[in-house]
Amino acid sequence: MIVPDLPQTAAEVAAHYDELDPAYRRIWGEHVHHGYWATGRESPSEAAEALVRLVDERLDARPGWRLCDIGCGYGATGAWLADARGVEVTGFTLSAAQAAVAEARAAPGFVCLRRDWLANGLADAAFDAAYAIESSEHMVDKARFFSEAARVLRPGGRLVVCAWLEGESAQPWEIRHLLKPICSEGRLPGMGSRADYEAMAAAAGFRPTRYDDISREVRRTWSICLRRLAAALIADPAIRRLALDRASTSRAFLLSVPRLIVALRTGAMRYGVFVWEKG
């Protein structure tokens, strides 16, 4: 497990997304996650939706199921699943800015709660499936992330997790100059490896059913983000002020995009898609 030199808290995660809200919506878009280039010919918006479709396939949800979106962002993924599959989705976010957008969607079947997943207040065995797209990295207590998912899922319930992972062969220089700074700048309390995730899931009572490493298919995301960021710094005064404001506690993440490009290219960071079932 990669742990940054400065501990990160849930409050700092919330502040990160609130402060960078204009940049996230301008540069990353409404889904706020990587794109998935299955063929290489997808547009950025098509690639972002392709990752949603991949999660949808892994969930294999039935109409009427109740789903948890753990770290729902602006609610785009939850609203898409509710509409496409006829399911009920309850999303969670720490960010007030994200919650405001998600709540304004008025999407049938989708509701957003501004609440910490580690203190979610849900009833036991109340949901059929859950998913977390690039949010488990922000959990202060990752073992509890899994135990809470196991608690709220019915027996046989499915958990799908898309995660930034520490590469198994990451070198000391990559950990020091790439992964630890990425954790600090992105407000990640820790970045686990595939083995870390599998061990924590097993301890919570999950049985693995599938794992896919899609690092190659998602890494184009950051080159696109870098170009969009460069354009925004020129054309958008608000983004430029955010990037140059020394009082900003989150601006370093905007300037750390090259680290992410290198980390995914070298294999220091991987991108995995896990599927588990509750035993």
N, C-alpha and C positions, 0 to 999 in steps of 0.2 A: 504494500500500500504506500503510495506516494503521499506524504503529508507536508504541506507548506511550512516554511519556517515561522510564519505568523498565523496563529489559529484563526479560523473563519467561523462566524456564527450565523445563525438563521437570520438575525436582524441585518447583518451585513449583506447577506444574499438578497434580501428584500430591497435594501437601499441600492444595491447594484442595479437591479432591474428597474427600479423607479427612476434612478438618475439617468440611466442609459436608454430609457424608453424611446425617445425620439430616434436615436441611432439604431436601435433594434428594429423598429418598424420601417425605417428608411432603408437599412442595409440588409437586414435578415428577412424581413417580410413577416406576414401574419402568423406563420407556423413556428418561427423561432427555433428551427432545428436544421440539421444538415439536409441537403438534397441527396437523392439516390439515383445515380445514372446507370440504369440497367443496360441500356444500349449505347449510351454516350451521345445520343442525338437529342436528348430531352432539353427543353429550355429550363432555366432555373426554377420557374414556378411549377413546371411539370415534374421536375426532379423532387421538389419539396413534397408535392402530392404523392409521388411514387413511394416515398418513405412511409407516408400515412397508409397507402395501400398495402405495403409490405407488412406493417403492424396489423392491419385489418386481416390479412391472410393468416397471420400467426395466431390472432385471437380466435378466429373462426366463430364469431359471435352469432347467436340466434336471435330473431326478433323477440323483443320483450325482455331480453337479458338486462341486468343492471351492471354497469361498468364504472370503475374508478379511473380517472385520468389523474395520475399522481404527478403534479407539476404541469398544469394545463396551459400555462402561458396565456395567450390572448383568446384561447378557447376555439381556435380554428379546427384543430384536430378532433376535439370532442364533438363539436357541432357537425363536422363531416360524418363521423361515425354514427351519430344519432340519426342523421338524415338518411344515410346510405343503408344502414342495417336495421333501422327501426328499434334501436336500443335506447335505454336511459343512461346517460353519462353524467356522473358527478365529478367535477373537476376541482383541483386544489391548487392554489398559488399563494405565495407569501407576499407578492407584489400588489400594492394598491393600484398602481398604474395598469398592470395587466388585468386585474380583477374588474376595473372600470370598463375596459374594452370588452372583456368576456361577458360581463353582465348585460352590456348593451346589445349583444347579438340577438337576444330574444329568439333563440333557436329552439324549436320544440324538441323536448327530450334531453336538453343539455342545461345544466345548472353549474355555476361556478361559486365556490366557497373560498373566501380569503382566510386560509387556515393552514397551520403547519401540519404536514402529513404525520409527523411523529406525535401529534396530539390531535388526531383527526376527529375523535368523538363519535365514530361510527359504531353501529351495533355489530356484534359477532356474526360471522357467516351470512352477511346481508347482501353480498355481491357475487356475481357469477364470474367476473373476470376483472383484471386490472392491468394497466400498462403505464410505463414511465419512459418517456422519450427524452433522454438527456437531462434528467432531473435527479436521478439517484446520486450523481456526482456532487450535488449541492447538499446532500443530507449530512448533518453533523454526526449522526449515529447510523451508520449503514446497516449494522446488524438489526437495529430496531426498524429500519425501513422495511426489511424483509419480514420481521416478525409481525409488524402491523399489517402487511399485505396478507400474510397467512391468517391472521386473526379475522379480518373482515371478509375473506373469501370462503365460500362454501366448500365442502369436500369435493375434490375434483376440479375446483376453480383454477383458471389459467392466469398466469402472470407473464407478461411480455415486457422485456426491458431492453431499451437501446441505450448503450453506454459508451462514454469515452473511457478507454482502458489504458493502463500502463502496459507497454509492450513487454513481453516476457524476456526479450533480449536487450532491453534498454541499457545503454552504457552509462557509467557514472557521470560523464560530461553531459549526456542527454538529460539525465535526471536533474542535474544542477542547473543547466542553462535553458532547458526546454520545459520539462514537466513540472518542476517546483514553481517556476515563475508562472506557468499557465494556471496552476492551482491558485496561486496568490492573486493574480490579476483577474481571474475568472470567478473568484469567490468559491472555490471548491475546497471544502474541508479535507478532502482526500480523494485520490484517484486510485481505484483498485485495479488489480489485474483480473484476467478471466478466472484464475484459480481462486482469488479472493472472493469474487462474486459467487462462484459455485459452492465454496465452503460455507458462506453465510446463508445462502439459499437452502442448502441441505440442513444446516442447523435449525432453520425456521420450519422445516418440515416439507420443503418442496422437492419434487422429483423432476430432474431435467428431461426434456423431450427433444430439444433442438438448440443448436448454437450455430450462428453464421458470422464470420468475420467479413464485413463489407467495407473495410478501410479503403480499398482501391476505388470502390464505387461512390464513396461519399467525399473523397478528399478534394475534388474540384470546388466544393463549396467555398473554401477559404480563399482561393484565387479570385473567385467572383466577388467575395466580400471585400477583398483588398482593392479591387478595381472600383467597386461601388463606394468604398470609404474614401479613396483618392478623389473621386468625382464629387462626393459630398463635401469634402474639405474645401474644395474650390468653389462650389456653387451654393452651399448652404451655410449661412453665417451661424446658425444655431449649433450645427455639428462642429463647425470650426471652433466656436467658443468652448464647447464641451471638451474637445480634444486638447485645447491649449490652456484651459483653466487649471491652474495649480491647486485651486481649492477643491477640485473634483476628486472624490475618493475612488472613482471607477474609470477614469479616463485611460489608465494604463492598459485596460483590456482592448480599447480601440487600437492602441499602438502595438499590441502584442500579436496581431493576426499573423505576421510572418513566422512567429514561433510555431503556430499551429500548422502552417503550411509545411515547415521543415519537419516537425514531429511526426506528421502523418506520412511524409515522404520517406523518412528514414526508418519508420517502424517503431520509433520510440513510443508513439501513441497508436493505439488500435481503436477500431470502432466495432463493437460487437452487438449482436442481436440475440438475446437469450429467450427461451420459452421454457417455463416450468409449469407443473401442475401440483396443486396442493394434495398431499397424500391423505 
